[in-house]
Amino acid sequence: MTSRATLITLALAAFSALSGCGGTLHYDLQGNGQATGADVNVAADVNEETAFTRLTIKAEHLPPPERLEKSGTAFVVWTRPSDGTWQRVGALSYDADDRSGELTQASVPLIAFDLMVTAEKTASPHVPSTAIVASQRVAP
């Protein structure tokens, strides 16, 4: 009887812990436009209780950014709530030899949002370019 009670207690504790968190969402995106060969993997660890999402983005088969955006030097990740404007999250650490890039442990104060990766002239633009590599709606 004791082991059954312990099992039920553990199950209730696990359910309680998960009810405040949305869990990790995974998206496998295919590149758009001139970046059709790109593969972008997004892991969004949603915490509904704190209204924050941690993002990890890994991209492979990226064309050089200058091919997508004239004078391009970087790939930048953006988010926006349904009724808002695009906000820069950060730039992918791009490896030209491997044609890959990643952004790890970035946090955004949203739990549902549009996400976009673009090629940019600099790693810190104020608004996104039209050179969209991939995009996705992220929501629990």
ZASE-635703 format. One record per residue (C-alpha): residue number from 1; residue in one letter; x, y, z. Coordinates in steps of 0.5 Angstrom, whole numbers, always signed. Layout:
{n NUM	res A	east X	north Y	up Z} .
...
//
This chain:
{n 1	res M	east +0	north +0	up +0} .
{n 2	res T	east +6	north +5	up +2} .
{n 3	res S	east +9	north +4	up -5} .
{n 4	res R	east +2	north +6	up -9} .
{n 5	res A	east +1	north +12	up -4} .
{n 6	res T	east +8	north +14	up -6} .
{n 7	res L	east +7	north +13	up -13} .
{n 8	res I	east +1	north +17	up -13} .
{n 9	res T	east +4	north +23	up -9} .
{n 10	res L	east +10	north +23	up -15} .
{n 11	res A	east +5	north +23	up -20} .
{n 12	res L	east +1	north +29	up -17} .
{n 13	res A	east +7	north +32	up -16} .
{n 14	res A	east +10	north +31	up -23} .
{n 15	res F	east +3	north +34	up -26} .
{n 16	res S	east +3	north +40	up -21} .
{n 17	res A	east +10	north +42	up -24} .
{n 18	res L	east +8	north +41	up -31} .
{n 19	res S	east +1	north +45	up -31} .
{n 20	res G	east +5	north +51	up -30} .
{n 21	res C	east +10	north +50	up -36} .
{n 22	res G	east +8	north +49	up -43} .
{n 23	res G	east +14	north +44	up -44} .
{n 24	res T	east +19	north +44	up -50} .
{n 25	res L	east +16	north +45	up -57} .
{n 26	res H	east +20	north +43	up -63} .
{n 27	res Y	east +19	north +45	up -70} .
{n 28	res D	east +23	north +43	up -76} .
{n 29	res L	east +23	north +49	up -81} .
{n 30	res Q	east +25	north +49	up -89} .
{n 31	res G	east +28	north +55	up -92} .
{n 32	res N	east +24	north +60	up -96} .
{n 33	res G	east +26	north +63	up -102} .
{n 34	res Q	east +33	north +63	up -104} .
{n 35	res A	east +34	north +59	up -98} .
{n 36	res T	east +30	north +53	up -100} .
{n 37	res G	east +36	north +48	up -98} .
{n 38	res A	east +36	north +51	up -91} .
{n 39	res D	east +34	north +46	up -85} .
{n 40	res V	east +32	north +50	up -79} .
{n 41	res N	east +31	north +47	up -72} .
{n 42	res V	east +27	north +51	up -67} .
{n 43	res A	east +26	north +48	up -59} .
{n 44	res A	east +22	north +53	up -55} .
{n 45	res D	east +22	north +51	up -48} .
{n 46	res V	east +15	north +55	up -46} .
{n 47	res N	east +14	north +57	up -39} .
{n 48	res E	east +7	north +59	up -38} .
{n 49	res E	east +7	north +61	up -31} .
{n 50	res T	east +13	north +66	up -32} .
{n 51	res A	east +11	north +68	up -39} .
{n 52	res F	east +18	north +67	up -42} .
{n 53	res T	east +20	north +62	up -47} .
{n 54	res R	east +27	north +60	up -48} .
{n 55	res L	east +29	north +59	up -55} .
{n 56	res T	east +35	north +54	up -58} .
{n 57	res I	east +35	north +55	up -66} .
{n 58	res K	east +40	north +51	up -70} .
{n 59	res A	east +41	north +51	up -78} .
{n 60	res E	east +44	north +47	up -83} .
{n 61	res H	east +45	north +48	up -90} .
{n 62	res L	east +45	north +56	up -90} .
{n 63	res P	east +47	north +59	up -96} .
{n 64	res P	east +52	north +65	up -95} .
{n 65	res P	east +48	north +71	up -92} .
{n 66	res E	east +51	north +76	up -98} .
{n 67	res R	east +47	north +71	up -103} .
{n 68	res L	east +40	north +73	up -99} .
{n 69	res E	east +41	north +80	up -97} .
{n 70	res K	east +46	north +85	up -101} .
{n 71	res S	east +52	north +86	up -97} .
{n 72	res G	east +49	north +81	up -92} .
{n 73	res T	east +54	north +79	up -86} .
{n 74	res A	east +49	north +75	up -81} .
{n 75	res F	east +43	north +71	up -80} .
{n 76	res V	east +38	north +74	up -74} .
{n 77	res V	east +32	north +71	up -70} .
{n 78	res W	east +26	north +76	up -69} .
{n 79	res T	east +20	north +75	up -65} .
{n 80	res R	east +13	north +78	up -65} .
{n 81	res P	east +7	north +78	up -61} .
{n 82	res S	east +0	north +77	up -66} .
{n 83	res D	east -1	north +84	up -65} .
{n 84	res G	east +6	north +87	up -64} .
{n 85	res T	east +12	north +89	up -68} .
{n 86	res W	east +18	north +85	up -70} .
{n 87	res Q	east +24	north +85	up -64} .
{n 88	res R	east +31	north +82	up -65} .
{n 89	res V	east +32	north +76	up -61} .
{n 90	res G	east +40	north +75	up -63} .
{n 91	res A	east +44	north +73	up -69} .
{n 92	res L	east +46	north +66	up -70} .
{n 93	res S	east +53	north +64	up -69} .
{n 94	res Y	east +55	north +63	up -77} .
{n 95	res D	east +60	north +58	up -79} .
{n 96	res A	east +61	north +59	up -86} .
{n 97	res D	east +65	north +53	up -87} .
{n 98	res D	east +60	north +48	up -85} .
{n 99	res R	east +54	north +53	up -87} .
{n 100	res S	east +51	north +52	up -80} .
{n 101	res G	east +49	north +57	up -75} .
{n 102	res E	east +46	north +57	up -68} .
{n 103	res L	east +43	north +61	up -62} .
{n 104	res T	east +42	north +58	up -56} .
{n 105	res Q	east +39	north +60	up -49} .
{n 106	res A	east +36	north +66	up -52} .
{n 107	res S	east +30	north +68	up -48} .
{n 108	res V	east +23	north +72	up -50} .
{n 109	res P	east +18	north +75	up -46} .
{n 110	res L	east +12	north +71	up -50} .
{n 111	res I	east +9	north +64	up -50} .
{n 112	res A	east +6	north +65	up -57} .
{n 113	res F	east +9	north +69	up -62} .
{n 114	res D	east +11	north +69	up -69} .
{n 115	res L	east +19	north +67	up -70} .
{n 116	res M	east +23	north +69	up -76} .
{n 117	res V	east +30	north +68	up -79} .
{n 118	res T	east +33	north +73	up -84} .
{n 119	res A	east +39	north +75	up -87} .
{n 120	res E	east +42	north +82	up -85} .
{n 121	res K	east +47	north +87	up -87} .
{n 122	res T	east +49	north +87	up -79} .
{n 123	res A	east +48	north +83	up -73} .
{n 124	res S	east +44	north +88	up -70} .
{n 125	res P	east +39	north +91	up -75} .
{n 126	res H	east +33	north +95	up -72} .
{n 127	res V	east +28	north +92	up -77} .
{n 128	res P	east +28	north +85	up -81} .
{n 129	res S	east +30	north +85	up -88} .
{n 130	res T	east +26	north +82	up -93} .
{n 131	res A	east +31	north +76	up -94} .
{n 132	res I	east +27	north +71	up -90} .
{n 133	res V	east +30	north +64	up -89} .
{n 134	res A	east +25	north +61	up -85} .
{n 135	res S	east +19	north +63	up -81} .
{n 136	res Q	east +14	north +59	up -76} .
{n 137	res R	east +8	north +61	up -71} .
{n 138	res V	east +10	north +58	up -64} .
{n 139	res A	east +5	north +57	up -59} .
{n 140	res P	east +3	north +52	up -54} .
//
